[in-house]
Amino acid sequence: MEARLSGRIRSTRGSVAGIAKPDLTPVVHRPATRLLGLDPSLRGTGYGFITFDKAQPMLLACGTLTCKKDWLRSRCLAYIASSLRELIREHHPETCAVESLFFAQNQRTTLILGEARGAALATVAEAGLPVHELAPRKVKLALVGYGAAQKSAVGRMVQRLLNLAEPPAPDAADALALALVFAQETRRPALTPLKQI
């Protein structure tokens, strides 16, 4: 210590003798390039997988997991979980965007929707994917410019952004809209981070 104070020992690169200089290089967050958008419902769960080649989004796959009306709820939940598990294995997404909960007037409808959402989210979490929630109005506002836009308007905008021949089915379009808006939000600086669940 005395030798250092007298100037005989010089510290290198700003480090104190024996203590390394901390690395102050900023950590750069790399946005996910393969995304899963998910719009859970008991009878029609929409899904959409997109990837980004530089700045242009590209469709990998989309569709609706449809359960027949005469299926028991337990069979529907098992079908949603097993089908999603297979799709995730096939397309290897890095993260998932899902619609946040809304409050319906009918409590039974809300409970059934919650069950379908739980089956889907448990499957996504089981695959180790981070899950982010987006409010439906926020998605419509970001995509269409109007928070109460109709499903048809959302479908047409998804068709345009992904350069598709025709609009996807409504549930699949909603799922793709979630993935597109999530990608848009994570590629620019934000004051508030997206909610992860």
Buried (B, 14 or more C-beta within 10 A) or exposed (E): EEEEEEEEEEEEEEEEEEEEEEEEEEEEEEBBBBBBBBBBBBBBBBBBBBBBEEEEBEBBEBBBBBBEEEBEEEEBBBBBBEBBBEBBEEBEBBBBBBBBEEEEEEEEEBEBBEBBBBBBBBBBEEBEBBBBBBBBBBBBBBBBEEEEBEBEBBBBBBBEBBEBEEBBBBBBBBBBBBBBBBBBBBEEEEEEEBEEE
